[in-house]
Amino acid sequence: MADDNIPIKQRLHITFGKHGTLKYTSNLDVAKIWERVLRRAQLPILYTQGFNARARIQLASALPLGITSECEIVDVSLREAISIDGLVERIAAVSPMGLEIYSITEVPARSPALQTLVRSAEYRIRFEEDVDRELLRQRVQALLSSDEIATTRDRKGKKSVEVDIRPLIYGLTVNDAGDLIAHLAVGSQGNLRPDQIVEQLGLADHYYSVHRFRLHLSDEERA
């Protein structure tokens, strides 16, 4: 929340896509890009107080490098209320290549932090090399049939620990195009990356691309 003497007059959730070479841009740099874009679009961004003032901009969920997306959300706090009519086009006009603006919605100023609402995400994993679809389906079924899927997680400055990632897999299917569709936990419930699924399927040595196409939030009927 903003400081009491600088209240949030309006909060916007902007749904955007990350495409092309922008997929190699870190989340920290994406946030900086958003600040520049919103300033160019002349939005009255709210900043924190103090010596090191920061724009009150928050991304919904960290997107691993190399993954494209069409469902990212950025939460923007404004010091003045503005009309959102035509705002998509206004922001798109000053956005860099690869940053696609899809929709903008207004949310209550006192609603929970966006990051706390994220529960899961859906990904399309496309193998660029020939992978036998039936074999892929068999491996997926075997993985889903497992009561426990143990993997090693490194902890900074501490001994590595073994964790069970099976509860973090909400869905795993192979579609008619041969793409792997993965519905995985994201956020405070736990985080599971698409590359970890590919590794568990024994296909980590294959070239593949990943696209995130849906985020599930706790306050929305999206599941």
N, C-alpha and C positions, 0 to 999 in steps of 0.2 A: 504494500500500500504506500501511497505518497505521504509525505510529511503533512501534518495537520494544517500548516499555514500555506501549503500549496496542494490543494485537493485535486484529485483526478476529476476533470469535467466530463471526460468521455473515454471509453475504452473500445477499441476495435480489434476484431479477430480477422486477420487477412489470410486467406487460404491461397497458397502459391505453389508453383512447381519449380523444381531444380533440375535443369537439363544441360546437355552438352558438356563443355569443359567445366561448367560451374560445379559439377559433381565432385570435382577434386578440390573444392574450396572448403576449408574447415568451418565448423559451426561458429567459431568465434569471428572469423572473417565474414561469414554470411550476416551475422548480426551487425557488423560494421557497415557492410554493403547496404543493409536495410536502413541504417541511420542516415547514410548519404542519400539514398533514394527518397526517403521521406522528407528530408530537408530540401531536396531539389523540387519535390512536389509541393513544398511550402505548407506542410502540415505543422500545427503548433505542438510539437513534441514536448512532453513533460520530462524534465531532468531532475535527478536527485540533487540535494543540496550538498554543500561542502566544497573542499578544495578540488577533489577529483570527481566532479559532477559527471553522471552517466545518464544516457538516454534510457527511459523506462520502456525498454523493448525486450520481449522475452520470446524465445522460440519454444514451441510445444515440446519437441523431442529432438535429441541429438541424432543426426543422420550420419552413419558411417561414411567415410570417404569412398568415392567410387560408385555410390548408389544414386540413381536418379529418383525423382519423386513427383507426384502430382497432388499431394495431400498435406504438404507442410503448412503449419499455421504459425503466424507471428502475432503476439499480443502487443498492442501499442497503446500507451496511455497518453492522453492529450490534456493540455492545460486549458484548452478552449474547445467547446463543442462545434463541430462542423457538419455539413450535410454530406451524406455518403453517396448521393446521386452523382453519377459520372466519375466517382472517385477511382474505380477500377481503371478506367481509361487514363485518368490523370496520372496515376502512379505508373501504369504500364509505359507511358510515354517517356518516362525518365529512368526506366529500369534497364540494366545491362542485359546483353544477350544471355539467354539461358534461364533468366528469372521470369517466369510466367505468372501473371496475376489472374486468379479465377473468380474470387468472390470476397466481399467484405461485409461483415455483420457487426452490429453494435451489441455489446454485452454490458450488464450492470457494472458500474464502477467498483462495487464492493464484492464482486464475485471472486471465487477462489483463484489462486495463481494457476495459469494455464498448465504448467508442468505437472501440477498435482492431479490433474484430471485425466491425463493420458493413461490408458490401461493396456492397449495392445496395438499392433500394426499388422497389415497384410502386405506381403511381398510377392512379386512375380520373379522367379529365378529362371532365366532362359539360358540353356546350354548351347553354346555356339558350335560345339562339335557334336557329332552323331552319338546319341545315347539311347540305347534300346529302351523304349518306353515301357515294355512289359517288365523288364528287369528293374527299371526305376520304380515302377509301381510295387513290385515285390519288396524292394528295399524299404520303401516308404511304409508298407504294411508291417514289415518286420520291426521297424523303428517304433511305430505307433503301438505295436503289441507289447513292447517292453514295459515292464513295471518300473524300471529305473534306467536312466541313461546317465552314466557317470562321466564327467569330464573334469579336467584339471584347470583350476583358475589360479593365476599368479596374483599375489598381493604384494604391493610395494613394501619393500623392507621386511617382509615376513615370509614365512614358509608357505609354499603353494598348498592349496587345499582342494579336495575333491568334492564336487557338487553334483547334485542330481538335477538335470535340466528337463526331465520329462514333464514336470508340472508346468513348464513355461511354453510348451507346445500346445496351442489351442486347436490347431488344424493343419493338415498336411495332405495335399492332393496333387494329382497330375492331371492337367486339363487335356482337352482334345488336341491342342497344338503341341503337346509334349512339354509344356512349361510346368515347373513346380510352383504351386501356390502355397505359401506358408503364412499361417496366422500365428504370430509369436508375441509373447509378453514383452511389454515395454513400460518403463516408468517405475513407480515405487513398488510394484508387485514383483519386479525382477526384469532383467533385460537379456534377451537372447538375440544374437545376430544371425542373419541368414547364412554367413560363411560357416558358422558352427554347425548348422543343419547339413550343409553340403559336405562338410568334413565327416559328420556322423554317417552319411550315406556312402562314404568311400569314393567321393567324386571331386575331391579338392584339387586334383591334378588336371581337371578339365577346365577349359576356358568358359566362363559364364558371365552374364550380366544380371544385375539386380535392380528392380524398380519397385519402389514403395507406392502403393496406390490407395491405401486407406489407413486412417488413424481412427481408433475407437476411443472415445472420451466417456468418462463415467456419467456425465450429465446429459448424454445424447442417446437416442434410440438408434444406434448405428449397427449394433451387433447382429 
